[in-house]
Every structure is written in C-alpha cells, then in structure tokens.
Amino acid sequence: MNWRDYYQSRITTASEAVKIVKSGNRVVLGHACGEPQLIVDALVARAEELEAVEIAHEVPMGKGLYCQPQYKRNFRHNALFAGAPSRKAIKEGRADYTSIYLHKLPELFRGGTFPIDVAMVTVSPPDENGYVSLGISVDYTYQAIKSARSVIAEVNSNMPRTGAKSLVHVSDFDYFVLTDIPLIQLSPATIGPVEKTIGENIAGLIRDGDCLQLGIGGVPDAILNFLQDKNDLGIHSEMIADGVMNLVKSGVINCSRKNFYPHKIVICFAMGGSQFYQWLDNNPLIEALPCDITNDPVNIARNDNMVAINSALSVDLLGQVAADTLSGIQFSGVGGQVDFVRGTNNSKGGRAIIALPATASGGKISRICATLAPGQAVTTSRYDVDYIVTEYGVAHLKGKTNRDRANALISIAAPDYRDMLTEQRKELYGC
C-alpha cells in the first residue's frame, strides 16, 4: 500500500479515533500550542466510559478540562510542567507532577520508564513524499510518536513546516483527524515599566554576535525591544515567539556567527500568533529539533558567547533560584532553565542570566529573600547561578563569596527591603 492509500484509509472523526484509548491507559499530548484540540475534546466527551486514564504533557495551553474535579474518576493529569489549568488539581491531589529536565524527557520515553499507550499530536498535512511536520511542537512530541503503542494525529492545515528534523512519515500514525481550526496562540505579554527596566538592564549584557536563549513572558519580550542596535545575533533556544520574528525582519538576528547549526534559528517548539506561525512555515532559517538535541547542555555549550535568559519567582541570599514552585504550589516546571544555565556556563564567553522583578504583590513581598519559603524548591542551584537581574540592577554572582553574593543581591533588591535583608544576612550567616 502506498502512503496516499494508507493515509486515506486512516482518516476518521475525532470521536472514532479516541476510541483507541482504554481505561488505565497513559496518553501523552503534544506540547504547548501544538496540543491537539478536537481529539482532546473528544476524549473528554468519552469520560463516562473511562476510568483512571493518565494524561501527561508539558506546558498546558489547551482547555485542560480533564483537570476539573468532575473528571477525578476518569482522568488523572501527570504534569511534566504545571500551568493555569493544572495548578489547582496538583495542589488538591487530583493531579501529579513529575520532575524531569526537558532534555531528558525523550530518554524517559525511549527507556521504558515512562511507557506510552497513546500519543495525541498535531501535525501539518503530508507533503508529496508522505511526511507531515510537527511544526510548532517537535520537542518531546517526536519521541512520543516513536515510543507510543498507538498514535492519533490531528492534521491541521495551519500547522507550519519547520525543517527536516520535524518530519514524521504517515506510516508512524494510526489515525488522522483533519481540521483547519486555528492553532492555539500565545497572547502577547504585558510589558510594564518594571519589565522594560529589567529588559534594558539585560540588554546591556548582550554583545554583537551573541547567541540567545529566551523564555516566555514580559521580560524576554522587553529585552528584544532593546536589541535593535545589536548585530549578528543568533538564536539557540527551546522556544521562540513573535519578538524573534521582528528582529529577524529588522536584520538584528541572522545567526551568522553561530557555531552549532550556523545560519539557523534552532528551537524545539514555538508559541505565538497566526502571523508568526505563517512566518515559520517553510522558513529556511528555522530548524526545529527534538528537545534532547536543543536542550542537551553539551550542544548548548557548542555555541560560543551563549546567553541564556530565564525567569524566577524568588532568589535567596545564597543565590539559590526558585523558578517553579510558590507557597507549596507547583507553579510551572524546570523546563529548560537548568539545561541552558549549565550549557551556557560551559560556553566560551557564555552568560547565564536569571531575571525577576524585585517585588511581588504590589511591592508587599521581596522576591530577593533571606531564605526560600517553606515548600519552595530550588530550581537552579547556587553552584550554577551566574547573573541575577532586577529592575534595580545586575548582580554577578559567579566566583563570589557568600558574603559578596549576598551583598550583591541586596543591592538589587527593592530599596525598602535592603536594611531588613542585611540584618537577616547577619542573623543567618554571621557576616
């Protein structure tokens, strides 16, 4: 049977395709904005027929209906990265969180530690050779397809094609559900005065020819606004959004000085708006790769002058970074933060930057704190930390004594908290 006949014979409806899921199965969903929509809705519609179906994925960008209390018997979410739809369910014990570095997730699938019954993913329509593209979600989705016993593809005509490593042949799928609904989009972040100042502070650490990794949110978006005077920047990042597109169009980003995949923007997933997705489509500058390639610290370090920019919720006076837990709540996940911090620390000329506003709750809480709060886990250790940036300045911690790094962090805390932090430093550490 040729690929066209195979493909046509496996096209079905969402409600029919999800009948392959049985009670007790583990289902892995495509990642972030690449999460399938019709087939997930169809699975939830079958809830009364199912018990104890585990649904696992990283960044949740879909509806997350399976996390709601009425589906407690039917579905149990296993969050590989928590988000708005899943935080409450994890806190209330109706969902779980699994700690895993992003670059290690495909290995978890391959090695049998995390067997997958069904993978549900979004892909582009097939090309003339029968290959679909995973588009905006190659990351762990590629290995989930290869490791799962059964695979359902939501074939979306709006999914961009994002390079040779994003391709999977139709023969790797069991069912195809066709749609032309809009892909899930990431709304632009709000950039206020604090984010602008942090962005300007970070931009001062970036030099011509640097290779950047950027995260999600107002601070990364703000940074991009201050890079218009830079030249020959590159991108090696787990993800990009609309702001990178704008800097490519203005000529600031061209990847001409990169060592690893020169002349290519290397990513494993993308999140943005419809125009951004159209720009990605068959763009020869874009190379979307599985996350065990993009996020492997060894590969990250192959880029000279690598600059990793990530966010945090709190930083203590030893330099320990808490980025994924808050007041006992699993707020997000490690994602690629540690992957990129460690890779960047081994890059020639590399700089690893953690950025955060100095306060939270309208100035009532200092994010620079003497100690992390109970229930708040360390994401990036004090042994890995390099630069910490707030709207009040830049603290370079690498190679500093405990006393010196505490003083540097106090100097970039909100002024109202500096005296208190100084006294707490003395009480805790005697210096």
C-alpha positions in Angstrom: 0.0 0.0 0.0 1.5 3.4 -1.0 1.4 6.2 1.5 -1.5 8.0 0.0 -3.7 4.9 0.2 -2.6 4.3 3.8 -3.3 7.9 4.7 -6.8 8.0 3.2 -7.7 4.7 4.8 -6.8 6.0 8.3 -8.7 9.3 8.1 -11.6 9.3 10.6 -13.5 11.5 13.1 -12.2 12.6 16.4 -14.9 10.6 18.3 -13.9 7.5 16.4 -10.2 8.0 16.8 -10.2 8.3 20.6 -12.0 5.0 21.0 -8.5 3.6 20.9 -8.0 4.9 24.4 -8.9 2.4 27.2 -9.3 2.8 30.9 -5.9 2.8 32.7 -4.0 4.0 29.6 -1.3 6.7 29.6 -2.0 9.3 27.0 0.8 11.8 26.1 -0.3 15.1 24.4 1.6 17.2 22.0 3.2 20.2 23.7 2.1 23.8 24.4 0.5 25.5 21.4 1.0 22.2 19.5 -1.5 20.4 21.7 -4.3 18.8 19.7 -7.8 20.3 20.2 -10.5 18.3 18.6 -9.3 14.9 19.7 -8.7 16.1 23.3 -12.2 17.4 23.4 -13.5 14.1 22.0 -11.6 12.2 24.7 -13.1 14.3 27.5 -16.5 13.7 25.9 -15.9 9.9 26.5 -15.2 10.5 30.2 -18.1 8.4 31.5 -16.8 5.4 29.6 -13.3 5.6 31.1 -11.5 5.3 34.4 -8.0 6.3 35.5 -6.7 7.5 32.2 -3.5 9.3 32.7 -2.9 12.4 30.6 0.7 13.6 30.5 2.3 16.7 28.9 4.4 19.7 29.5 3.3 23.3 29.2 -0.6 23.3 29.2 -2.0 25.7 26.7 -5.3 24.0 25.9 -8.6 23.9 28.0 -7.3 21.3 30.5 -10.9 20.1 31.1 -9.6 16.7 32.3 -8.2 18.5 35.3 -11.6 19.6 36.5 -13.0 18.0 39.7 -15.9 16.3 38.0 -13.5 14.1 36.0 -11.5 12.9 39.0 -12.5 9.3 38.5 -12.0 9.4 34.7 -8.7 11.2 34.2 -5.6 11.9 36.2 -3.2 14.5 34.8 0.5 13.9 35.1 2.0 17.4 34.7 5.5 17.5 33.3 5.2 21.3 33.6 2.4 22.8 35.5 0.3 25.7 34.3 -3.0 27.5 34.9 -5.3 24.6 34.0 -3.3 22.2 36.3 -2.1 24.0 39.4 -5.2 23.6 41.5 -5.6 20.0 40.5 -2.0 19.3 41.6 -2.4 21.2 44.9 -5.7 19.3 45.7 -4.2 15.9 44.9 -6.2 15.3 41.8 -3.2 15.5 39.5 0.5 14.7 39.8 3.8 16.5 38.9 6.8 14.6 37.6 10.2 16.4 37.9 12.3 16.0 34.7 14.8 18.1 32.8 13.3 18.8 29.3 16.3 17.3 27.5 15.9 14.0 29.5 12.2 13.5 28.6 12.7 11.7 25.3 15.1 9.3 27.1 12.4 8.7 29.6 10.0 7.7 26.8 12.6 5.6 25.0 13.9 3.7 28.0 10.6 2.2 29.1 10.5 4.1 32.4 7.5 6.1 31.1 5.7 3.8 28.7 3.1 5.5 26.4 -0.1 3.8 25.4 -1.4 6.6 23.1 0.2 9.7 21.8 -2.2 12.5 20.6 -0.4 15.2 18.5 -1.0 18.0 15.9 0.8 17.8 12.6 0.8 19.5 9.2 -0.8 17.9 6.1 1.6 15.4 4.4 4.0 16.5 1.6 4.4 14.8 -1.7 6.5 12.1 0.0 4.1 11.4 2.8 5.9 13.3 5.6 4.0 15.5 8.0 5.7 18.2 10.1 5.4 18.5 13.8 5.7 22.3 13.3 5.5 24.2 16.5 5.9 21.2 18.8 8.9 18.9 17.9 10.4 18.9 21.4 9.3 15.6 23.2 6.4 15.1 20.8 8.8 13.5 18.2 9.9 10.8 20.6 6.3 10.3 22.0 5.2 9.3 18.5 8.1 6.9 18.1 7.5 5.3 21.6 3.7 5.1 21.8 1.9 1.9 21.0 -0.8 4.0 19.1 -0.7 7.5 17.7 -3.6 9.8 16.7 -2.7 12.8 14.6 -4.8 15.9 14.3 -3.9 17.1 10.8 -4.2 20.9 10.9 -3.8 22.9 7.7 -2.5 25.8 9.7 0.5 23.9 11.1 3.7 25.3 9.7 6.5 23.1 8.4 9.7 23.7 10.4 12.6 21.8 9.0 13.8 18.3 8.2 14.0 17.1 11.8 10.4 18.0 12.4 9.2 15.4 9.8 7.5 12.1 10.5 6.1 9.7 7.9 2.4 9.0 7.8 3.1 5.3 8.4 4.0 6.2 12.0 0.4 7.1 12.8 -2.7 5.0 13.3 -5.4 7.6 12.8 -5.8 11.0 11.2 -8.4 13.6 12.1 -8.5 16.5 9.6 -9.1 20.2 10.6 -8.4 23.7 9.7 -9.2 25.4 13.1 -6.7 28.0 14.3 -3.7 26.7 16.2 -3.5 27.6 19.9 -2.0 31.0 20.2 0.1 32.7 22.8 -1.2 36.2 23.7 1.4 39.0 23.8 2.8 39.6 27.3 2.1 42.8 29.1 5.2 44.9 29.2 5.1 47.4 32.1 7.8 49.8 33.4 9.4 47.1 35.6 9.7 44.7 32.6 11.1 47.5 30.4 13.8 48.4 33.0 14.8 44.7 33.5 14.9 44.3 29.7 17.2 47.3 29.4 19.5 46.0 32.2 19.8 42.7 30.4 20.3 44.2 27.0 23.4 45.8 28.5 24.9 42.3 29.0 24.3 41.3 25.3 27.0 41.9 22.7 27.2 41.7 18.9 27.4 38.1 17.7 25.9 36.6 20.9 23.7 33.5 20.6 20.5 33.9 22.7 18.0 31.6 24.5 14.8 33.4 25.6 11.9 32.2 27.6 8.3 33.3 27.8 6.8 36.5 29.2 7.1 40.2 29.5 10.8 40.3 30.4 12.0 38.3 27.3 9.7 40.4 25.1 11.0 43.6 26.7 14.6 42.6 26.1 14.0 42.2 22.4 12.9 45.8 22.3 16.3 46.9 23.4 18.3 44.9 20.9 17.7 47.0 17.7 21.3 48.4 17.9 22.9 44.9 18.1 24.4 43.0 15.1 24.6 39.4 14.0 22.7 37.8 16.9 21.9 34.1 16.8 19.2 32.0 18.4 19.6 28.6 20.1 16.5 28.3 22.3 14.0 25.8 23.4 11.3 28.2 22.2 10.7 31.5 20.4 7.8 33.8 19.9 6.8 36.8 17.8 9.5 39.1 19.0 12.3 37.0 17.4 10.5 37.2 14.0 10.5 41.0 14.3 14.3 41.1 15.0 15.0 38.8 12.0 13.0 41.1 9.8 15.0 44.1 11.0 18.3 42.3 10.4 19.4 42.1 14.0 19.2 38.3 14.1 20.9 36.4 11.3 22.7 33.6 13.1 25.8 34.3 11.0 28.3 33.8 13.9 26.8 30.6 15.4 29.0 27.5 15.9 26.2 24.9 16.2 23.8 24.9 13.3 25.2 28.1 11.8 22.8 30.3 9.9 19.9 28.5 11.6 17.5 29.5 14.4 17.4 26.4 16.5 14.3 25.7 18.6 12.3 22.7 19.7 8.9 24.5 20.0 7.3 27.8 19.2 4.4 29.9 20.6 2.9 33.0 19.1 0.2 34.5 16.9 -1.1 33.5 13.5 1.3 35.8 11.5 4.2 34.3 13.4 3.1 30.8 12.5 2.8 31.8 8.9 6.3 33.2 9.0 7.7 29.9 10.4 6.2 27.9 7.6 9.0 26.5 5.3 11.3 29.3 6.5 14.8 28.1 5.7 16.2 30.0 8.7 14.2 27.8 11.1 15.4 24.4 12.4 13.1 22.8 14.9 14.7 19.8 16.6 13.8 17.3 19.3 14.5 18.6 22.8 17.2 16.1 23.5 19.2 17.9 20.9 18.3 21.5 21.5 18.4 21.3 25.3 21.4 19.0 25.7 23.8 21.1 27.7 26.7 19.7 25.6 25.1 21.0 22.4 24.2 24.4 24.0 27.8 24.8 25.0 28.9 24.3 21.4 27.7 27.9 20.8 30.3 30.5 21.7 29.0 33.5 23.5 25.8 31.8 24.5 23.5 34.0 26.6 20.6 32.2 28.4 17.9 34.4 29.8 15.4 32.8 32.2 13.0 33.9 34.9 12.5 33.2 38.6 9.9 33.6 41.4 12.5 34.1 44.2 16.2 34.2 44.8 17.7 33.8 48.3 20.8 35.4 49.6 23.0 32.3 48.7 21.9 32.7 45.1 19.5 29.7 45.1 16.9 30.2 42.4 13.3 29.1 42.8 11.5 29.3 39.5 8.8 26.6 39.5 7.2 26.5 43.0 5.4 29.1 45.0 3.9 28.7 48.5 3.8 25.0 48.2 2.1 25.2 44.8 3.7 23.6 41.7 3.5 26.8 39.7 5.3 25.7 36.5 8.3 23.4 35.9 12.0 23.3 35.3 11.5 23.4 31.6 14.9 24.2 30.0 16.2 26.6 32.6 18.8 24.3 34.1 19.7 22.8 30.7 20.5 26.2 29.4 22.2 27.6 32.5 24.5 24.6 32.6 25.1 24.6 28.9 25.8 28.3 28.9 28.2 28.0 31.8 30.3 25.8 29.6 30.1 28.0 26.6 33.1 30.1 25.6 32.1 33.6 26.6 28.7 32.4 27.9 26.5 34.3 30.3 23.6 32.8 32.2 21.0 35.3 33.3 18.1 34.9 35.7 15.7 37.8 35.7 12.9 38.7 38.1 11.0 41.8 39.4 12.3 42.8 42.8 8.9 42.5 44.5 5.6 40.8 44.2 2.0 41.5 45.4 2.3 45.2 44.6 5.5 45.6 46.5 4.4 43.8 49.6 6.8 40.8 49.1 10.5 41.0 48.3 11.5 38.4 45.7 15.1 38.7 46.8 14.8 36.9 50.2 17.0 35.7 53.0 15.8 32.1 52.6 13.3 30.4 50.3 9.9 29.9 51.7 8.8 26.5 53.1 7.6 24.3 50.3 9.6 26.3 47.7 12.1 24.1 45.8 15.4 25.1 44.3 15.3 25.1 40.5 18.8 26.4 39.7 21.4 25.8 42.4 23.8 28.4 43.9 26.6 26.5 42.2 25.2 27.1 38.8 23.9 30.7 39.1 25.7 33.4 37.2 23.9 36.8 36.8 20.7 37.9 38.6 18.9 40.9 37.2 16.0 43.0 38.6 14.8 46.5 37.7 17.4 47.8 40.3 20.4 46.4 38.6 22.7 43.4 37.8 24.3 41.1 40.4 27.1 39.0 39.0 27.4 36.1 41.4 29.8 33.6 39.8 33.0 33.3 41.8 31.7 35.4 44.6 31.9 34.5 48.3 28.7 34.0 50.2 29.1 37.5 51.8 29.8 39.2 48.5 27.0 37.5 46.6 24.5 38.3 49.4 25.6 42.0 49.3 25.3 42.0 45.5 21.8 40.6 45.7 20.7 43.0 48.4 21.9 45.9 46.2 19.4 44.9 43.5 16.5 44.3 45.9 13.8 46.9 46.3 15.2 49.7 48.5 12.6 49.3 51.2 13.8 45.7 51.9 17.6 46.2 51.9 18.0 47.0 55.6 15.9 44.0 56.6 17.8 41.7 54.2 21.1 43.0 55.6 20.0 42.2 59.2 18.7 38.7 58.1 22.0 38.0 56.4 23.9 38.7 59.6 21.5 36.6 61.7 21.6 33.6 59.3 25.3 33.7 58.2 27.1 35.8 60.8 28.6 38.0 58.1 
